[in-house]
Amino acid sequence: MADLYLKALEAERKSLWAACRLKGLPKGTPERLRIEELDTLLAEHNANKAGAKKAGAKKAGPAK
């Protein structure tokens, strides 16, 4: 199943990054700060997703 939250975060980050590059915005602008915030949200989401996969694998046990 598609991870819509992940796709939304990535799309927002990609859009903001393109705008920052186009406008030549320096660090410290609200757009660049939002990109940093999105990076942390993406990292947390990926860590939670990886942790959930490991927990699911432990519950399922070895495959026969």
C-alpha positions in Angstrom: 0.0 0.0 0.0 1.2 3.5 -0.8 2.5 5.6 2.1 0.7 8.8 1.4 2.2 10.7 4.3 5.7 9.9 3.0 4.8 11.0 -0.5 3.3 14.2 0.8 6.4 15.1 2.8 8.7 14.3 -0.1 6.5 16.3 -2.6 6.5 19.4 -0.3 10.3 19.1 0.2 10.9 18.8 -3.5 8.7 21.8 -4.3 10.3 24.0 -1.6 13.8 23.0 -2.7 13.1 23.9 -6.3 11.7 27.3 -5.3 14.7 28.0 -3.0 17.1 27.0 -5.8 15.2 29.2 -8.4 15.1 32.2 -6.1 18.6 31.7 -4.7 17.3 31.8 -1.1 20.0 31.8 1.6 20.0 29.6 4.7 17.8 30.8 7.5 14.8 31.8 5.4 11.4 30.3 6.3 11.5 28.1 3.3 14.9 26.6 4.1 13.9 26.1 7.7 10.8 24.2 6.6 13.1 22.0 4.4 15.2 21.2 7.5 12.0 20.4 9.4 10.8 18.1 6.6 14.2 16.3 6.6 13.8 15.5 10.3 10.1 14.4 9.8 11.2 12.2 6.9 14.0 10.6 9.0 11.7 10.0 11.9 9.0 8.4 9.6 11.6 6.2 7.9 13.0 5.1 11.3 9.5 4.3 12.6 8.7 2.4 9.4 11.9 0.4 9.6 11.2 -0.4 13.3 7.7 -1.5 12.5 9.0 -3.9 9.8 11.5 -5.4 12.2 8.8 -5.9 14.8 6.5 -7.4 12.2 9.2 -9.9 11.2 9.8 -10.9 14.8 6.1 -11.6 15.4 5.8 -13.6 12.2 8.6 -15.9 13.1 10.9 -17.7 10.6 9.4 -18.6 7.2 9.1 -22.2 6.3 
